[in-house]
């Protein structure tokens, strides 16, 4: 009669489940990140002269995380999102385009994780 070591079987199944969850989370991170980059490229319609700012949005994997950033005009993102002081006084108009995409990423990633883990 074959003996089954319960502890080993449980450990093996937990290890398999853990790797499945990691793979699903990795896919969800990449999918949501790519969608966010696409949304940011479409949200930056106020820069229609050259399109340089819109085209600069990129997704890069750093370690286990994905980072969304603007490669061409990184310092411009804050100025456009919140506005800035002008030389002759007053403030420039703010173009809120990052915050809505950030909220979309939070909601979509949470939904994707819930779907993948259920």
ABEGO torsion letter per residue (X at the ends): XBBBBAAAAAAAAAAAAAAAAAAAAAAAAAAAAAAAAAAAAAAAAABAAAGAAAAABBBBBBEABBBBBBAABAAAAAAAAAEBBBAAEEBBBBBBAAAAAAAAAAAAAAAAAAAAAX
